[in-house]
Amino acid sequence: MTVRFVDVVSALCTALALYHEPSLSGQPRCYNNVSRFVLKQVENIPTHVQLPLILATYLFGLSSILFFGLPFTQLNQGQRVAWIARWKGAALSPFRDFVRFYEGLSLFVLYSESNV
């Protein structure tokens, strides 16, 4: 089982976008623009911060196997939201900060583009 960084970020950004902007038509919107923006921001982070973020992203993507038996990228939307909520409410602040980072960037681009 291979888990790629890009896939974890894409699944995470899509789950956050869907959670904050549920589709009214029942048809899910494409959130590739959100994922691309977030990946570009991660690319621009200094290396000493970027590497721990990438490692944390892999940890996030793989640690769901312990609870759901699947990596984050293979979870359904309900499971993804539950896993995000688990990290968002974690006792350790780095887990909460991890979600806050991705959520902040995802919402920034999501709502910036919805007003255009």
C-alpha positions as CSV (number, residue, x, y, z in Angstrom):
1,M,0.0,0.0,0.0
2,T,1.5,3.3,-1.1
3,V,0.5,6.6,0.3
4,R,1.7,9.6,-1.5
5,F,2.0,13.1,0.1
6,V,0.1,14.7,-2.7
7,D,-2.8,12.3,-2.3
8,V,-3.0,12.8,1.5
9,V,-3.0,16.6,1.0
10,S,-5.6,16.4,-1.7
11,A,-7.9,14.1,0.4
12,L,-7.5,16.4,3.4
13,C,-8.2,19.6,1.5
14,T,-11.2,18.0,-0.2
15,A,-12.6,16.7,3.1
16,L,-12.2,20.1,4.7
17,A,-13.7,21.9,1.8
18,L,-16.7,19.5,1.6
19,Y,-17.2,19.9,5.4
20,H,-17.3,23.7,5.2
21,E,-19.1,24.0,1.9
22,P,-21.4,21.0,1.5
23,S,-22.8,20.7,-2.0
24,L,-26.4,22.0,-2.3
25,S,-27.0,20.0,-5.5
26,G,-25.9,16.7,-4.1
27,Q,-23.1,16.6,-6.7
28,P,-19.7,17.1,-5.1
29,R,-17.7,20.0,-6.4
30,C,-14.1,19.6,-7.6
31,Y,-11.6,21.0,-5.1
32,N,-8.4,20.5,-7.1
33,N,-7.8,24.3,-7.0
34,V,-7.8,24.1,-3.2
35,S,-5.3,21.2,-3.2
36,R,-3.0,22.9,-5.7
37,F,-2.9,26.1,-3.7
38,V,-2.1,24.3,-0.5
39,L,0.6,22.2,-2.1
40,K,2.2,25.3,-3.6
41,Q,2.2,26.9,-0.1
42,V,3.9,23.9,1.3
43,E,6.5,24.1,-1.5
44,N,7.3,27.7,-0.5
45,I,7.8,26.9,3.2
46,P,11.4,26.9,4.4
47,T,12.9,23.5,4.5
48,H,13.3,23.4,8.3
49,V,9.6,23.7,8.6
50,Q,8.6,21.9,5.4
51,L,10.2,18.5,6.3
52,P,8.4,18.2,9.7
53,L,5.1,19.2,8.0
54,I,5.6,16.5,5.3
55,L,6.4,13.9,8.0
56,A,3.3,14.9,10.0
57,T,1.2,14.7,6.8
58,Y,2.4,11.1,6.3
59,L,1.7,10.3,9.9
60,F,-1.8,11.7,9.6
61,G,-2.4,9.8,6.4
62,L,-1.2,6.5,7.7
63,S,-2.3,6.7,11.4
64,S,-6.0,6.3,10.4
65,I,-5.1,2.6,9.7
66,L,-5.0,2.0,13.4
67,F,-8.7,3.1,13.8
68,F,-10.3,2.5,10.5
69,G,-8.1,-0.2,8.9
70,L,-7.5,2.1,5.9
71,P,-5.2,5.0,5.1
72,F,-6.8,8.5,5.2
73,T,-6.9,8.6,1.4
74,Q,-9.2,5.6,1.2
75,L,-11.7,6.7,3.9
76,N,-15.2,7.9,3.0
77,Q,-16.1,11.6,3.8
78,G,-17.7,10.7,7.2
79,Q,-14.6,8.8,8.3
80,R,-12.3,11.6,7.0
81,V,-14.3,14.2,9.0
82,A,-14.1,12.0,12.1
83,W,-10.3,11.6,11.7
84,I,-9.8,15.3,11.2
85,A,-11.9,16.0,14.3
86,R,-9.9,13.5,16.3
87,W,-6.7,15.4,15.4
88,K,-8.3,18.8,15.8
89,G,-9.3,17.9,19.4
90,A,-6.1,16.1,20.3
91,A,-4.4,16.8,23.6
92,L,-1.1,17.5,21.9
93,S,-1.0,20.9,20.3
94,P,1.1,19.8,17.2
95,F,-1.8,17.7,16.1
96,R,-4.3,20.6,16.5
97,D,-1.8,22.9,14.8
98,F,-1.4,20.5,11.9
99,V,-5.2,20.6,11.2
100,R,-5.4,24.3,11.7
101,F,-2.6,24.8,9.1
102,Y,-4.4,22.8,6.4
103,E,-7.8,24.1,7.3
104,G,-6.8,27.7,7.3
105,L,-5.2,27.4,3.8
106,S,-8.0,25.4,2.4
107,L,-10.7,27.8,3.6
108,F,-8.7,30.8,2.5
109,V,-8.7,29.6,-1.1
110,L,-12.2,28.2,-1.0
111,Y,-13.8,31.4,0.1
112,S,-11.5,33.7,-1.9
113,E,-12.6,32.0,-5.1
114,S,-16.2,31.7,-4.2
115,N,-16.6,35.5,-4.2
116,V,-15.0,35.9,-7.7
